[in-house]
Each structure stands twice: as C-alpha cells, then as structure tokens.
C-alpha cells in the first residue's frame, strides 16, 4: 500500500500536475513556518525533518532509485532550508519534491 501511495505521489510530481491528494503531517506546513519552527521549536522541527526523510525514502523505494545513498540528513535539511528561504509561501511538501528532483538529477 505504501509503495502504491508513493508511486502515485511521484507520478503526480513528475507530471507537473497540481497534486490532487491531501498532504498530511509536516509536509503541509508553509516554508515560513518551517524556518520559524527550526529556530524556536526544535522538537517539532525534528518531527518535520523525519517527515521529509520518510517522504524521500518512501518515494525512492517506490521507484527503486537510491537517491539517498551517501547523502546525510543534514545535506537534505540544508537543501530544504535553502528552498524555503527562497520560497517562504510554498510548503514543505514542495520543498521536499524539489530536493527529490535535485537528488535524482545527481544520479545521472
């Protein structure tokens, strides 16, 4: 079931179609909230960081692409933070999808 869900999310992402699924958990908070949370709510920030890594791991597993090989959580967090600083009105889901494609591109 997880693989099917991740595959559906991945297909929606690569087709540049607005997601027609509801994102639950930390993925639906704004980038602005993510950046503020990082500063003043470290416990909540770690929950969001876990959501990001779970999304990336699940999407990679569903697509049999080892995008996280030799990539640590701090590198991913840095990329999400950069995206969020540049796009504060977007959400963590958008940032995570952007990082997914950056990591996928590095594999070529």
C-alpha positions as a Python dict, from the first residue, in 0.01 Angstrom:
ca = {
    (1, 'X'): (0, 0, 0),
    (2, 'X'): (283, 241, 88),
    (3, 'X'): (451, 172, -246),
    (4, 'X'): (132, 246, -435),
    (5, 'X'): (78, 572, -246),
    (6, 'X'): (438, 681, -303),
    (7, 'X'): (417, 586, -670),
    (8, 'X'): (100, 792, -712),
    (9, 'X'): (261, 1091, -542),
    (10, 'X'): (573, 1052, -754),
    (11, 'X'): (374, 1036, -1079),
    (12, 'X'): (186, 1349, -981),
    (13, 'X'): (513, 1524, -907),
    (14, 'X'): (688, 1435, -1230),
    (15, 'X'): (392, 1523, -1445),
    (16, 'X'): (393, 1882, -1315),
    (17, 'X'): (26, 1849, -1229),
    (18, 'X'): (-111, 2009, -916),
    (19, 'X'): (-136, 1737, -654),
    (20, 'X'): (-491, 1613, -620),
    (21, 'X'): (-417, 1440, -291),
    (22, 'X'): (-417, 1593, 52),
    (23, 'X'): (-75, 1601, 214),
    (24, 'X'): (-92, 1523, 585),
    (25, 'X'): (166, 1572, 856),
    (26, 'X'): (455, 1812, 843),
    (27, 'X'): (451, 1828, 464),
    (28, 'X'): (160, 2068, 466),
    (29, 'X'): (319, 2344, 676),
    (30, 'X'): (445, 2653, 497),
    (31, 'X'): (812, 2709, 437),
    (32, 'X'): (785, 3021, 651),
    (33, 'X'): (657, 2812, 940),
    (34, 'X'): (930, 2554, 879),
    (35, 'X'): (1200, 2819, 906),
    (36, 'X'): (1050, 2968, 1225),
    (37, 'X'): (998, 2621, 1375),
    (38, 'X'): (1363, 2543, 1312),
    (39, 'X'): (1462, 2841, 1527),
    (40, 'X'): (1221, 2819, 1820),
    (41, 'X'): (1067, 2468, 1829),
    (42, 'X'): (1346, 2212, 1790),
    (43, 'X'): (1126, 1915, 1886),
    (44, 'X'): (867, 1999, 1621),
    (45, 'X'): (1146, 2064, 1374),
    (46, 'X'): (1278, 1711, 1423),
    (47, 'X'): (931, 1576, 1350),
    (48, 'X'): (926, 1773, 1024),
    (49, 'X'): (1277, 1655, 940),
    (50, 'X'): (1162, 1296, 993),
    (51, 'X'): (864, 1355, 764),
    (52, 'X'): (1098, 1488, 493),
    (53, 'X'): (1333, 1190, 520),
    (54, 'X'): (1039, 949, 527),
    (55, 'X'): (888, 1103, 215),
    (56, 'X'): (1220, 1088, 31),
    (57, 'X'): (1291, 733, 147),
    (58, 'X'): (942, 614, 55),
    (59, 'X'): (943, 778, -285),
    (60, 'X'): (1291, 641, -358),
    (61, 'X'): (1187, 290, -250),
    (62, 'X'): (867, 301, -454),
    (63, 'X'): (1069, 393, -761),
    (64, 'X'): (1374, 175, -689),
    (65, 'X'): (1604, 478, -703),
    (66, 'X'): (1871, 501, -434),
    (67, 'X'): (1874, 881, -421),
    (68, 'X'): (1979, 893, -56),
    (69, 'X'): (2297, 687, -97),
    (70, 'X'): (2588, 885, 51),
    (71, 'X'): (2352, 1172, 144),
    (72, 'X'): (2308, 1259, 509),
    (73, 'X'): (2010, 1419, 676),
    (74, 'X'): (2196, 1749, 725),
    (75, 'X'): (2253, 1783, 350),
    (76, 'X'): (1884, 1723, 284),
    (77, 'X'): (1788, 1967, 557),
    (78, 'X'): (2018, 2230, 407),
    (79, 'X'): (1857, 2190, 66),
    (80, 'X'): (1505, 2214, 213),
    (81, 'X'): (1606, 2521, 414),
    (82, 'X'): (1751, 2689, 103),
    (83, 'X'): (1432, 2619, -92),
    (84, 'X'): (1219, 2751, 192),
    (85, 'X'): (1427, 3069, 229),
    (86, 'X'): (1377, 3136, -142),
    (87, 'X'): (1008, 3032, -142),
    (88, 'X'): (856, 3108, 200),
    (89, 'X'): (498, 3090, 71),
    (90, 'X'): (540, 2735, -59),
    (91, 'X'): (510, 2436, 172),
    (92, 'X'): (746, 2168, 300),
    (93, 'X'): (597, 1918, 53),
    (94, 'X'): (702, 2142, -238),
    (95, 'X'): (1050, 2181, -90),
    (96, 'X'): (1083, 1807, -44),
    (97, 'X'): (975, 1733, -401),
    (98, 'X'): (1230, 1988, -522),
    (99, 'X'): (1503, 1816, -320),
    (100, 'X'): (1392, 1477, -457),
    (101, 'X'): (1450, 1601, -813),
    (102, 'X'): (1785, 1755, -719),
    (103, 'X'): (1897, 1423, -575),
    (104, 'X'): (1764, 1229, -873),
    (105, 'X'): (1949, 1462, -1110),
    (106, 'X'): (2276, 1396, -923),
    (107, 'X'): (2247, 1026, -1002),
    (108, 'X'): (2291, 1079, -1376),
}
